Amino acid sequence: MAGADTSIVASSEDTFSTLAARLLSSSVEPRDAHRIAVDFVASALDTHVTLFYGVSEDGRTLAVSAHHGAPEALLARLASLPLESASLIARVARTRKAAEVDAAAKNAPSDARVAAELGCGQRALAAPLVAGERLLGLLLCFAAPAKNGEDRTLPMLSALASLIGAALGSARPAEENALRRSRERLARAQRIAHLGSWEWEIDTNEVFWSDECSRLFGLPPSAEKKTCEDFLSFVHPDDRVEVEEVIRGALDGAASSYSIDHRILAADDRERILHVDCDVSRDDAGRAIRMWGTVEDVTEQRRAEKALQKSEALFRKVLETLPVGVWVSDEHGHLVLINPAGHRIWGGARFVGPEQFDEYKGWWADTGKEVKSDEWALSRAVKKGETALNELVEIQTFDGIRKFVLNSAAPVRDPNGRLLGAFAINDDVTEQHRLEAERERLVHALSTERRWLRTVIDRSPIGIVLCKLDKGPEFLMNHKAEELMGQAMPTDVLGLLRQRLHLPDGSPVPDEDISLDRALRGEIVTGRELIIRTPHEPDVPVLNNVSPIRDEGGEIVGAVVTYEDITPLKELERLRQEWTSVVAHDLRQPVATIMTLAGVLARSGADATARSRGERIVGSAARLSRMIGDLLDVSRIEAHRLELLRAKADLPALLGRVLEASGSRERVTLSIHGEIPALFVDAQRIEQVAENLLSNAIKYGSPGTPIELVAERRGDEVVVAVRNQGPGIAAEDIRTLFERFQRGRAKGSMIKGLGLGLYIVRGLVEAHGGRIEAHSVPGETTTFSFSLPIEACVEGIREDTSKESANATRDEQVAPSKAGKTTGR
């Protein structure tokens, strides 16, 4: 057998030499060498099909690397076979001995049966390519059945395999180095790209994956066999069902590939996201027999994409909610994004380029000139790289409305400075612009009003002092106030007021009673009479008014004080009072004469008519005398010259005399509550007060209703009250009841009078240091009450007990108490 083989080989020495030379050529790639070998074997042995199988790096798989005459159907089923399979080629690889089988045999190997089924030959022959101890590959041939027992095809195949193995073995070191370098480059590339490769033999459930796959799964590189279940054990539990469905779909369906992203939990407990691309190989029946593909670690990429998506969503949400319009363009200036506020501001939008920006109508607010297309801030940002801030532009929206916007824009560049695009921001300031114009108008109007007011204040004939509370009190005095105070804008205004202001009796105004201080405490003072006393000048009587100034919240922020020079009024008042006093005094003598003569007539023996006329003359003269007395009292009160002759007086006895004189004892009840001490008063004046109040109660009360006259002590004073029932007094009348010529509800009635009674009563009570009040419930009761202080001794008043003084007429009393001390209210 060996000799025969040798002769065969020797006879083809030139052919083998040529084959060896081609196989050993450095320019021949391994796959080309395999193709040369199968072509040579097929030609030499006249086989139907010849396959060259290579051995995988891990030695567990046999794969076709070259063939001659093999149909696609055969390659689909025999292209890759596990080393442990029941095929002929796998058995030869394991035994490293050539073998031949008949496909019709009962236990024929799977590859022989497949070839016979596909019509590739009934006989299968296989031989190993061995160089030393290394298995370089295998040759598998399919041929027609042998015609006789002397067929030498297998020995020839074995001889050719030996020669080819020797030739390939000689080139193996260089190939192995190149292959090793190639594999190292591939492994490095996979590691850099986080890309691994894998293959799954479905029939045997064997999975082979690259070192990078092991690294991705947190495992050390290993040639240990793995299964599909091993792979699935790393899939994240939440993704496992989806992955299994995809694999099952690839196995059951007609798809030749699939792609999927899923998570894994690596052996080091790190979670990774993998992208898997898979190709599916099927047999002629469409059954999936093999899958292979790549696994890429896309953890950072997907996380970055997710973060980018989140950032984009946030960015878009911000854009949607921003109250300002945002416009984004690409690097050429074409608008690519406009947020909702931009649509609202412009009443629409146009996605145009810089050349069409003139569709957006605008005018520069400061000049009124139209904004040209290349003058818009966004256009300048793209074309010139400019940054514009807050350019005020008046625009006309697409729905025809005029608005004002603040327009800003800036270019956007990458880290290398390359222009990526630009953005613009429109802030609708129409309302602000209107408010600013309105503010300027108001400021101008306020400034004008302030100039008017300052002019009015400065030129006012009334002295005005303004106080403003800020960090400290600030004062402003007009020219008249400076003239009255005798000093131009002093540094200490309060000190000057305390120095210059005096009460009408000439005494200084107490510090706590200074009108300005009272205003800053919230008080309002009107019609207060004071005297301004300046060195070397006559005293100036003034009428003082003061009021606090409050802000919208009611807080006091200042005060205004006025001083009106009433010197001319005081002179007129003096002249009027003197004239009234003179006239009234001069009338008293003729009236007294009339009363005397009329009294004689009334008492004479004349006829009844003459007596009646005399009595009427006496009554009228008496009323006239009382009116003259009232006018004299008013004149004395207003001139602060009311004369009081104080002495100890028994008030209950005094009220008893008034009651007796009233002639209405049956209606009037006198009540004395407690012990009433003696008072230092002018008894006749107090009787005048009580008579007036009791007379009013009788006149204005309901006829026949009771009247109460009550006296009682309250602390340091004695209070006398007169209470009657009747129509009462309206609240608006009570405020002016004690003024001159005021008669309340008596106005227009049949009751005659001048309306001076209560005015005189108030003057008399206040001259005694007391006060008078009125309270009324219309339709029910009305009460008038006055108080008198209890004093053991009154400064400046002497008790006059002489009989002459008691009997002297009031017009002849000398050195009386003056009513000048009654103006404290």
TORTORVEX-86151 format. One record per residue (C-alpha): residue in three letters; y negated, z, x. Coordinates in steps of 0.5 Angstrom, whole numbers, plus 500, padded with zeros to 3 digits. Each point is the difference from the previous one (the first is absolute). Last residue first. Layout:
TORTORVEX-86151
ALAYZX;...
end
This chain:
TORTORVEX-86151
ARG252652379;GLY496504506;THR494498496;THR498507497;LYS497503506;GLY493496499;ALA500504493;LYS495505503;SER500507499;PRO493503497;ALA494502504;VAL495500494;GLN502500493;GLU494497496;ASP503495496;ARG506504498;THR495505496;ALA500507502;ASN504505496;ALA505502505;SER496499506;GLU495505497;LYS506505498;SER502500507;THR507499502;ASP500495505;GLU506499504;ARG498496506;ILE503494502;GLY500497507;GLU508502501;VAL503501494;CYS503507500;ALA506503496;GLU502493498;ILE505498495;PRO499492499;LEU499497493;SER505495497;PHE498495494;SER505498495;PHE499494494;THR507500496;THR501494495;THR506501495;GLU504495496;GLY498493497;PRO499498508;VAL503505505;SER494502504;HIS498504506;ALA493501503;GLU498503506;ILE495504503;ARG499503507;GLY496506503;GLY496502506;HIS494502495;ALA496494501;GLU507496498;VAL500504494;LEU492498498;GLY501493502;ARG507499496;VAL496503494;ILE494495501;TYR504494500;LEU504503494;GLY494500496;LEU496494503;GLY503495494;LEU493499497;GLY502503493;LYS501499493;ILE507500496;MET500494495;SER505497505;GLY499494504;LYS502503506;ALA503507499;ARG507498502;GLY497501507;ARG493502501;GLN498497507;PHE492500501;ARG501503507;GLU507501502;PHE505506499;LEU504496495;THR501494504;ARG507501502;ILE502503493;ASP498494497;GLU506495503;ALA505506498;ALA497500492;ILE497506498;GLY503504494;PRO500499492;GLY500507499;GLN503507502;ASN495505504;ARG501503507;VAL495504504;ALA502502506;VAL497505505;VAL503502507;VAL498505504;GLU501499508;ASP503504506;GLY507500497;ARG500497493;ARG496505495;GLU500498493;ALA495498495;VAL502497493;LEU496497494;GLU505496495;ILE498496495;PRO503500493;THR500494495;GLY495500494;PRO497493502;SER504496505;GLY496501507;TYR494496502;LYS495505498;ILE503506501;ALA503499507;ASN494497502;SER496506498;LEU505505504;LEU499495506;ASN492501500;GLU500507498;ALA505502506;VAL496496505;GLN493503497;GLU503507500;ILE502498508;ARG492498501;GLN498506496;ALA504505504;ASP498497507;VAL507502504;PHE502506504;LEU506502496;ALA503506497;PRO508501500;ILE504497495;GLU506505498;GLY506496497;HIS499494495;ILE494500495;SER501496494;LEU494498496;THR502497493;VAL496495497;ARG500497493;GLU497506496;ARG495502505;SER497493499;GLY493502501;SER500498507;ALA495506502;GLU505505499;LEU505496504;VAL495499506;ARG499508499;GLY507501501;LEU501496506;LEU494504504;ALA504506498;PRO506497503;LEU497498506;ASP496506502;ALA495498505;LYS497502506;ALA494496502;ARG499493502;LEU493497499;LEU502493501;GLU495494501;LEU502493500;ARG496496506;HIS506496502;ALA495494498;GLU506497495;ILE501507497;ARG492502500;SER499493496;VAL506501496;ASP498507498;LEU493497498;LEU503495496;ASP504505496;GLY494505499;ILE496494497;MET506498496;ARG500508498;SER493500498;LEU500493496;ARG506503496;ALA495506499;ALA495496498;SER504497495;GLY502506497;VAL493503500;ILE497494496;ARG506500495;GLU498507499;GLY493498499;ARG502495495;SER504505496;ARG494505500;ALA495494498;THR505498494;ALA501507498;ASP493502499;ALA495503505;GLY501508501;SER501499507;ARG507501504;ALA501492501;LEU493499502;VAL500505505;GLY506497503;ALA497493500;LEU494503504;THR505503505;MET505495501;ILE494495500;THR497504506;ALA506501503;VAL501492500;PRO493499503;GLN502505506;ARG507497501;LEU498493501;ASP496501506;HIS506503503;ALA505494498;VAL495495503;VAL499504506;SER507501501;THR502493498;TRP495497505;GLU502504506;GLN507498498;ARG498493500;LEU496501506;ARG506503504;GLU505495497;LEU495494503;GLU500504507;LYS508501500;LEU501493498;PRO495497506;THR504505505;ILE507498497;ASP502497507;GLU507498498;TYR505502505;THR507496500;VAL507502503;VAL506496501;ALA507503502;GLY506498504;VAL507498500;ILE503505495;GLU507498498;GLY501497493;GLY505495502;GLU495494499;ASP495503505;ARG495506498;ILE493501501;PRO497507498;SER494500496;VAL493503501;ASN493500496;ASN494504502;LEU493500497;VAL495501505;PRO494505501;VAL496499506;ASP497506504;PRO494498504;GLU500498507;HIS499504506;PRO508501501;THR504497495;ARG502503493;ILE504496496;ILE501504493;LEU505499495;GLU502498493;ARG507498498;GLY500494495;THR508499501;VAL505503505;ILE507498500;GLU505504503;GLY506497505;ARG500505506;LEU496495503;ALA495500495;ARG499507500;ASP499499508;LEU494495498;SER497504495;ILE499506505;ASP503506496;GLU504503505;ASP495500505;PRO495504495;VAL494496498;PRO494503504;SER495504495;GLY494497498;ASP501502492;PRO501492499;LEU506501505;HIS500498507;LEU502494504;ARG497498507;GLN504504505;ARG507500496;LEU499492500;LEU498500507;GLY506503502;LEU504496496;VAL497493503;ASP501503507;THR499494504;PRO493498497;MET499493496;ALA492500500;GLN497507499;GLY495503495;MET506501495;LEU496496494;GLU498495505;GLU507499502;ALA503500493;LYS495495499;HIS502495506;ASN507501498;MET505505503;LEU507498502;PHE505506502;GLU507500503;PRO505505499;GLY506501505;LYS506495501;ASP498497494;LEU496503495;LYS494496498;CYS493504498;LEU494496496;VAL493503500;ILE496497495;GLY492501499;ILE498497494;PRO494494501;SER506496502;ARG498495505;ASP506502505;ILE505501494;VAL498493497;THR500497507;ARG507503501;LEU503498494;TRP497493500;ARG503499508;ARG507503497;GLU500495494;THR499495505;SER505503505;LEU505501494;ALA499492497;HIS501498507;VAL506504501;LEU502498493;ARG500493502;GLU503501506;ARG506504496;GLU500494495;ALA501495506;GLU505504503;LEU504501493;ARG500493499;HIS503499507;GLN505505499;GLU502497494;THR501493503;VAL503503506;ASP507497499;ASP503501507;ASN503493503;ILE504501506;ALA503494504;PHE506499504;ALA502495506;GLY506497503;LEU505500506;LEU495498505;ARG504501507;GLY497506504;ASN506502504;PRO501506495;ASP500496494;ARG493498497;VAL496502493;PRO493497499;ALA495504497;ALA496500493;SER495504496;ASN496498494;LEU496505496;VAL500497493;PHE494499495;LYS502497493;ARG498494496;ILE505498494;GLY502493499;ASP507500499;PHE502498507;THR495505502;GLN493499503;ILE499504506;GLU494504503;VAL502502507;LEU499506504;GLU503500507;ASN504506501;LEU504499507;ALA501493503;THR505500506;GLU500493503;GLY506496503;LYS496494500;LYS504495495;VAL504505496;ALA495506500;ARG495495499;SER504497494;LEU501507497;ALA493502501;TRP497494496;GLU495496503;ASP505494501;SER500499493;LYS493501499;VAL497506497;GLU494498496;LYS493503502;GLY497505496;THR497503506;ASP502508500;ALA506499495;TRP503494504;TRP503496494;GLY507498498;LYS504495496;TYR508500502;GLU502493499;ASP496499507;PHE506503503;GLN503493500;GLU500498507;PRO502507502;GLY507499496;VAL501502493;PHE504504495;ARG495501495;ALA499506496;GLY498503493;GLY494504497;TRP497501507;ILE501508500;ARG506500496;HIS504495504;GLY498504506;ALA502507497;PRO507497499;ASN501498507;ILE499493503;LEU505497505;VAL501494503;LEU493497501;HIS500494505;GLY496502507;HIS505497505;GLU503506503;ASP502502493;SER495503495;VAL500507496;TRP494502495;VAL500507497;GLY495502495;VAL498507499;PRO503506495;LEU506500504;THR506501495;GLU504493501;LEU498500508;VAL503507501;LYS506498496;ARG501493504;PHE499505506;LEU505505498;ALA505494498;GLU499497507;SER501506503;LYS507501496;GLN502493502;LEU498501507;ALA504507500;LYS506497497;GLU499494505;ALA500505506;ARG506503497;ARG503494499;GLN499498507;GLU501507503;THR507500497;VAL502492501;ASP506501505;GLU503494499;VAL507498499;THR503494501;GLY506495497;TRP507499499;MET505500494;ARG507497500;ILE506499495;ALA496498494;ARG504497495;GLY498493498;ALA506497499;ASP499496506;ASP499506504;ARG493503500;SER495503506;VAL494504497;ASP494501504;CYS496506500;ASP493502502;VAL499508500;HIS493503500;LEU501508502;ILE495506498;ARG502506504;GLU501507499;ARG501505506;ASP506504499;ASP502499507;ALA507496497;ALA495496497;LEU498501492;ILE499492498;ARG495497495;HIS500493497;ASP497493501;ILE504494497;SER502493502;TYR506496498;SER504494502;SER505495497;ALA499501493;ALA506498496;GLY501507497;ASP506505500;LEU499502508;ALA493500500;GLY499503493;ARG504506503;ILE496500506;VAL493501496;GLU503505495;GLU503504506;VAL493500503;GLU496502493;VAL505506499;ARG499502507;ASP492500499;ASP499508498;PRO506502504;HIS497497507;VAL505495503;PHE503503506;SER507501496;LEU500493498;PHE501498507;ASP506504501;GLU502497494;CYS500493502;THR504502506;LYS500501507;LYS504499506;GLU498504507;ALA497495505;SER494506501;PRO493500501;PRO497507498;LEU498501493;GLY494502497;PHE501494494;LEU494496503;ARG503501507;SER507498498;CYS497494497;GLU496499507;ASP507500503;SER503494496;TRP504501494;PHE507498498;VAL503502493;GLU507499499;ASN503500492;THR506496502;ASP499495495;ILE492501500;GLU499499507;TRP493503501;GLU495497505;TRP494504503;SER493499503;GLY495504502;LEU492500500;HIS495505502;ALA496494503;ILE500504507;ARG507502500;GLN503493497;ALA496497506;ARG503504505;ALA507499497;LEU499493500;ARG497500507;GLU506504502;ARG505495497;SER497494503;ARG500504507;ARG507502499;LEU502493497;ALA497497507;ASN503505504;GLU507498496;GLU499493501;ALA499500507;PRO506505501;ARG504495495;ALA499493504;SER506501504;GLY504503494;LEU498494496;ALA503495504;ALA506505501;GLY501501492;ILE499492499;LEU506499505;SER504506497;ALA498497493;LEU502493502;ALA507503502;SER501504494;LEU498494496;MET505495504;PRO506506499;LEU498500492;THR500492499;ARG507499504;ASP504497494;GLU507500502;GLY503503494;ASN498493496;LYS494498496;ALA496506500;PRO496501494;ALA493498500;ALA494504503;PHE496506500;CYS497502506;LEU497507502;LEU497501507;LEU498507502;GLY495504504;LEU498503507;LEU505505500;ARG499504506;GLU505503505;GLY500494505;ALA497494496;VAL504499493;LEU499495495;PRO505502495;ALA504494496;ALA501499493;LEU505495496;ALA500499492;ARG504495497;GLN500497493;GLY493497501;CYS493499498;GLY502499493;LEU495506497;GLU506504497;ALA504499507;ALA494502504;VAL499506495;ARG508502501;ALA499499508;ASP494505500;SER504505495;PRO506501505;ALA506497497;ASN505505498;LYS505495496;ALA499494504;ALA496494498;ALA494501504;ASP505499506;VAL498504506;GLU498499507;ALA499506505;ALA496500507;LYS500507503;ARG494505501;THR504505495;ARG493502496;ALA497494501;VAL506496498;ARG501505494;ALA493499498;ILE500492500;LEU507500496;SER496504494;ALA502507498;SER494503501;GLU498506506;LEU496495504;PRO496499494;LEU499493498;SER493496500;ALA500492499;LEU506500496;ARG498500493;ALA494496500;LEU502496506;LEU506497496;ALA496498494;GLU495497505;PRO505495503;ALA502501507;GLY501494504;HIS498503507;HIS498507500;ALA495504504;SER498508500;VAL505502494;ALA500508500;LEU505505502;THR498507498;ARG502507503;GLY498499508;ASP494504500;GLU496494503;SER503495495;VAL506496502;GLY499492500;TYR504495496;PHE501493501;LEU503496495;THR504493500;VAL501496494;HIS505494499;THR503501506;ASP501494505;LEU502504506;ALA495497505;SER495498496;ALA500507496;VAL500504506;PHE494496503;ASP496500494;VAL502508500;ALA498501507;ILE493496500;ARG498504494;HIS502507503;ALA496497506;ASP494499495;ARG500507497;PRO500503507;GLU494496502;VAL501494506;SER494499505;SER504504505;SER506495500;LEU507504500;LEU502497494;ARG498493501;ALA503500507;ALA507503497;LEU500495495;THR499494505;SER505504505;PHE505500494;THR499493498;ASP501498508;GLU507504500;SER503497494;SER507499502;ALA499507504;VAL499503493;ILE506497497;SER504501506;THR499507500;ASP501501493;ALA507497501;GLY501504506;ALA498507497;MET505498494;
end
